[in-house]
Amino acid sequence: MIELSSVLDVDDPARRRRRIVGTLVEAFSDLMEAAPVAFRTKFRKMAASPFAFYRGSACLFYADVTQLHDPWVDEQTDRVWIQGDLHAENFGTYMDDEGVLVFDVNDFDEAYLGHFTWDLQRFAASIALLGWSKAMPDAVIEQFVRTATHAYLDQVRRFAAGEQDSAFSLNLATTDGPIRGVLQRARLHSRKTLLDAETEIEGYDRRFRDGPGIRRLDEREYARVLDAFHRYLETIPQGKRMHDLAYTVKDVVGRSGFGIGSAGLPAYSVLIEGANEALENDILLSVKQGNVAALSQVVPDAHIRRYFLHHGQRTAVSQRALQAHADAMLGYTEIGGVGYVVSEVSPYECDLSWTELTDPEEIRHVLDYLGRAVAKAHCVSDFDSYQAPVSANVESAIRDVIDGRDEDFSQWLWEFARDYSDVVRDDHRLFVDAFRHDEIPGVTATRPH
């Protein structure tokens, strides 16, 4: 794509390197100042591979993609609820609020409203990066991208034709192959195993184990978190509330050690009673400061900004919009005037491992499922979900804007995926060089002597 060269400075390595550093600093400067060690770890992880760099640099992706012409959106499809960090590793299992194990899009820290194509572009480029990492030829990677795209469009049309989006799910009854295998492994997990790993029985009750990443709170901080927890309870939808006993707090600790995207974000873990007083039914909750969504920095829409109280609320509301049957414990609160998202630490979460997927036909089969999962997330989040501010019927709007030009759309996505994955591989090298030469203000490559 000539446009990538002319708009994104990719033909000028020095300017591109400055663009990478500047974008990272603009996105993370406050957190880098507050937690330089956490960001040193984040950047080390991003340095590991082009795909790891891509995962940790959604801010750069949106700084780039929002500068490019998008021929596939109109006033109905430019403000669709999107996952925001849609790459091939952001899919996994969860137990929905009806007790069904589902394989779906996960991780909603970056969710926001924007072009439906931005999710698909980020997803397609991630497929190209994964294919490259497995030494697949371009012709095979192209088929991967086209398979996911056609599955997405087919599922959108099914929803537009009347298939109920909220009833669609990838579960044990509707999948086969590697996706069903992930669901089966998740089914073998148990709440007791999770509890025994994270907690211990002291006397006649559970408490959190001490260990790496765990911080005991003083009385004042404990009281602040407990107060925030009680305010969180008011944000759980009435239809998903359990009886009051279930929310009895047993222990609270500070937590660190999250993944690439959550570096530097304060977090807590809360242990509560659960459905009854049996110790094996206790529930673990994550209380994590809301991430500033990369899209919120580049979508100049005051109406959307006013809709969100803070990024904790944005994350919770977005997840409810994008998942038909979201975690019954999902909610939000504030601590010290800062937004936090609250969700259950589920024992039934299991991610798809791409390491073992090497056969092209098996990968295509998986990508067909993933394309349909993305379509479900986009289409279930429209006005039927009761999560404003989307007012359009998303499936009909996407169907109409594509207007039967499936091959043109597929070709456009493939060309973007091919060319942008080349950009990412070059960016990865530029980032590593900048980091190791201490060109990122606030975070040095080594600890100061």
C-alpha positions, 0 to 999 in steps of 0.5 A, spaced: 500 500 500 503 506 497 499 510 503 502 506 508 509 509 506 506 516 504 502 517 511 506 513 516 513 515 515 515 507 514 520 509 508 524 514 513 527 509 519 529 515 523 522 519 523 519 512 524 523 511 530 521 517 533 514 516 531 514 510 535 517 512 541 513 519 541 506 515 541 508 510 546 510 516 551 504 520 549 500 513 551 503 511 557 507 517 560 503 517 567 504 510 568 511 509 566 513 515 571 509 511 577 511 504 575 518 504 571 520 497 573 513 495 571 514 498 564 521 496 563 518 489 564 513 490 559 518 493 554 522 487 555 516 482 553 514 487 547 522 486 545 521 478 545 518 478 538 514 482 532 507 479 535 509 481 542 511 488 540 504 488 536 500 486 542 503 491 547 502 497 542 495 498 540 496 505 541 501 505 535 496 501 531 491 506 532 495 512 531 497 509 524 490 506 522 486 513 524 491 516 519 489 512 513 483 512 508 477 507 510 473 506 504 468 501 508 464 505 513 459 510 513 455 514 518 452 507 521 458 503 521 463 508 524 461 508 531 460 501 532 462 498 539 469 494 538 474 490 542 479 495 540 485 490 541 483 484 536 489 480 535 489 472 534 491 471 541 485 475 544 480 469 544 479 464 550 473 460 554 469 463 559 463 461 563 457 465 561 451 467 566 447 461 564 452 456 566 455 455 558 462 454 557 463 459 551 469 460 546 469 468 544 473 474 544 476 476 551 480 482 554 476 488 553 481 493 556 481 497 550 474 496 548 471 503 545 467 505 539 470 506 532 470 503 525 468 496 525 473 495 520 479 497 525 477 491 529 478 487 523 484 490 520 488 489 527 485 482 527 488 481 520 495 483 521 495 479 527 494 473 523 499 475 518 504 476 523 502 469 526 503 466 519 510 469 518 512 466 525 510 459 522 514 460 516 508 460 512 508 463 505 504 469 503 499 465 499 497 461 505 497 467 509 492 470 504 488 464 505 488 465 512 485 472 512 480 471 507 477 465 511 476 469 517 474 475 513 468 471 509 466 467 515 465 474 519 461 476 513 457 470 512 455 470 520 453 478 519 449 476 514 446 470 518 444 475 523 441 480 518 437 475 516 434 473 522 438 469 526 438 471 533 445 474 535 445 473 542 443 466 542 449 464 537 455 462 541 461 457 540 460 452 545 461 444 546 455 443 542 457 447 536 464 446 535 469 441 533 477 441 532 482 445 536 476 450 539 472 444 542 479 441 545 480 448 548 473 448 551 474 441 553 480 443 557 476 448 560 471 444 563 476 440 566 478 446 571 475 447 577 473 452 582 477 448 588 483 448 584 483 455 583 482 457 590 487 452 593 492 455 588 491 462 590 488 461 597 489 457 604 485 455 609 487 458 616 483 456 622 476 455 619 476 460 613 480 462 607 485 467 606 489 469 600 496 466 600 502 470 601 507 470 595 510 474 589 505 479 586 501 479 593 501 485 597 498 486 604 494 492 605 494 497 612 488 498 615 486 505 611 488 502 604 483 496 606 478 500 608 478 504 602 478 498 598 472 495 602 468 501 601 469 501 593 467 494 593 460 496 597 459 501 591 461 496 586 455 492 588 450 497 586 453 497 579 451 489 578 445 489 574 439 487 578 437 480 574 444 478 576 445 479 583 446 474 588 443 474 595 447 478 600 451 473 604 455 471 597 458 478 597 461 477 604 468 479 604 473 475 607 480 478 605 483 483 600 490 484 598 494 488 593 496 485 586 501 486 581 504 481 575 499 482 570 500 481 562 503 486 557 497 490 556 496 492 564 503 494 566 503 499 572 496 499 573 494 498 580 490 492 582 487 488 588 484 481 589 478 480 593 475 474 596 468 473 597 463 468 600 460 465 594 453 462 593 453 458 600 458 458 606 462 451 603 469 453 602 469 450 595 464 455 593 468 462 595 469 467 589 475 471 587 474 478 584 479 482 580 479 489 582 483 493 576 484 500 575 481 501 568 486 502 562 486 508 558 483 505 551 488 507 546 482 509 541 479 514 546 485 518 545 484 518 537 476 518 536 474 525 537 467 524 539 465 528 545 458 524 545 462 518 547 466 521 552 460 524 556 457 517 556 463 514 560 464 516 567 471 513 567 475 507 564 473 502 569 466 503 567 467 503 560 471 497 560 465 493 564 459 497 560 463 495 553 464 487 555 456 487 557 455 490 550 460 485 546 458 479 550 451 477 550 451 473 557 457 477 560 460 475 567 455 476 572 460 479 577 462 484 572 461 491 575 465 497 576 467 502 582 472 508 584 478 508 588 481 515 590 477 518 584 480 513 579 475 508 575 476 500 577 473 494 573 471 489 577 470 481 575 471 474 577 477 471 576 474 465 573 477 457 574 474 456 567 478 461 563 483 457 558 486 460 552 487 457 545 495 456 544 497 457 537 504 454 538 501 447 537 497 449 531 502 448 525 497 445 519 494 450 514 488 447 514 487 446 521 489 453 522 483 455 517 478 451 520 480 455 527 480 462 523 473 460 521 470 460 528 474 466 530 471 470 524 464 468 526 466 470 534 468 477 532 461 478 528 457 476 534 461 481 538 460 486 533 452 485 532 450 483 539 453 490 541 447 494 537 441 497 540 438 491 542 444 490 547 441 496 551 448 499 551 448 506 548 450 510 544 450 505 539 443 506 535 444 502 529 442 495 527 449 493 526 448 487 522 444 490 517 449 496 517 455 492 515 451 488 510 449 494 507 456 498 507 459 491 504 453 491 499 455 484 496 463 486 495 465 481 499 471 479 494 473 487 494 473 487 502 477 481 503 482 483 498 483 490 502 483 487 508 489 482 505 493 487 502 493 491 509 494 485 513 500 483 508 503 491 508 502 492 515 505 486 518 511 488 514 511 495 518 510 491 524 516 487 523 520 493 522 517 497 527 519 491 532 527 492 530 526 500 531 523 499 538 528 494 540 534 499 538 530 505 541 529 501 548 536 498 548 539 505 547 535 508 552 531 513 548 524 512 551 524 517 556 522 515 563 524 507 562 531 505 561 533 498 559 537 497 565 536 499 572 540 505 574 546 503 578 
